[in-house]
């Protein structure tokens, strides 16, 4: 069993949010004296949010992106898209892809009338302490 002993917040909002939202861009660095080297670093992401209201096919999804330079972004992992009022909580695993130096979480909302998203969180979980700059 893998244990995530460390947590960093990528995005957090009590809301309500009804527009696409980009979280802060962070450079991921291991801390001096880290228990594991970068090759052994195990990173996962916890995402959770609640969607309500909206009309004509409201949707919301939390996406974790990474980048080699903090400018050009690609999707690392995505949470399941909500298509009706409700809540979502997931742990997303990215073990098959190497993490690039920069990371951020985004909220993607859509539909004819976007839903209100509340209680939004996106955490980066790891087996070694990380610094997000």
C-alpha positions in Angstrom: 0.0 0.0 0.0 1.3 3.5 -0.9 1.0 6.1 1.8 0.8 9.8 1.0 2.2 11.5 4.0 2.5 15.0 2.6 -0.1 17.4 1.1 0.2 20.6 -0.8 -2.9 22.7 -1.9 -3.1 23.5 -5.6 -6.5 25.1 -5.7 -9.1 25.8 -3.0 -12.4 27.9 -3.0 -15.5 27.8 -0.9 -17.2 29.3 -4.0 -19.5 29.7 -5.7 -17.5 29.7 -8.9 -19.3 29.6 -12.3 -16.4 30.4 -14.7 -13.3 28.5 -15.8 -10.7 29.0 -13.1 -6.9 28.5 -13.4 -5.1 27.8 -10.1 -1.7 29.2 -9.3 1.3 28.0 -11.2 3.7 26.2 -8.9 7.2 24.9 -9.5 7.6 21.5 -7.8 10.8 21.0 -5.9 11.9 18.2 -3.5 13.0 19.5 -0.1 16.6 19.1 1.0 16.9 15.9 3.0 13.9 14.4 1.3 13.2 10.8 2.2 13.2 9.7 -1.5 15.0 11.0 -4.6 13.0 12.4 -7.5 13.0 9.0 -9.4 11.2 7.4 -6.5 8.8 10.3 -5.9 5.1 9.1 -5.8 2.6 11.8 -6.5 -1.1 11.6 -6.6 -3.9 14.2 -6.5 -7.0 14.5 -4.5 -9.8 16.6 -6.1 -13.3 17.3 -4.7 -16.1 19.7 -5.4 -19.9 20.2 -5.4 -21.9 21.3 -8.4 -25.4 22.9 -8.2 -27.8 24.8 -10.5 -27.0 25.6 -14.1 -29.3 24.9 -17.0 -28.9 23.1 -20.4 -26.4 20.5 -19.6 -24.2 22.0 -16.9 -20.8 20.4 -16.4 -17.8 20.8 -14.2 -14.4 19.0 -14.0 -11.2 19.5 -12.2 -8.1 19.0 -14.3 -4.4 18.7 -13.1 -2.0 20.1 -15.7 1.8 20.1 -15.8 4.3 22.1 -17.9 8.0 22.1 -18.8 8.2 25.9 -18.6 5.1 27.3 -16.8 3.7 28.5 -20.1 2.8 25.5 -22.2 0.3 23.3 -20.3 -0.8 19.7 -20.9 -3.3 17.6 -19.0 -1.7 15.2 -16.5 -4.9 13.8 -15.0 -8.6 14.7 -14.9 -11.3 14.1 -12.5 -14.6 12.6 -13.6 -16.9 15.3 -15.1 -20.1 16.1 -13.2 -23.1 16.5 -15.5 -25.8 17.1 -12.9 -26.0 18.5 -9.4 -23.9 16.5 -6.9 -20.5 16.1 -5.4 -17.3 14.5 -6.6 -14.3 13.3 -4.7 -11.4 11.3 -6.2 -7.8 10.4 -5.9 -6.1 10.7 -9.3 -3.0 8.7 -10.0 -0.3 9.8 -12.4 2.3 7.1 -11.9 2.5 6.2 -15.6 3.6 9.8 -16.6 6.6 11.7 -15.4 5.7 14.9 -13.6 7.1 18.0 -15.3 8.6 20.9 -13.2 5.4 23.0 -13.1 1.9 22.1 -12.0 -1.5 23.7 -11.5 -5.1 22.7 -11.1 -7.9 24.1 -13.2 -11.7 24.1 -12.9 -13.5 23.7 -16.2 -17.2 24.6 -16.2 -19.6 24.4 -19.2 -23.2 24.1 -20.4 -25.8 26.6 -21.6 -25.8 28.1 -18.1 -22.7 27.2 -16.1 -23.3 25.5 -12.7 -22.2 27.0 -9.4 -19.2 25.1 -8.0 -18.5 25.2 -4.3 -16.2 23.4 -1.8 -13.5 23.1 -4.4 -10.2 21.6 -3.4 -7.3 20.1 -5.3 -4.4 18.7 -3.3 -1.1 17.2 -4.4 -0.3 14.2 -2.3 3.2 12.7 -2.1 5.4 10.2 -0.2 8.1 12.9 0.3 7.9 16.5 1.3 7.7 18.9 -1.6 7.9 22.7 -1.9 5.7 24.5 -4.3 7.1 27.8 -5.4 
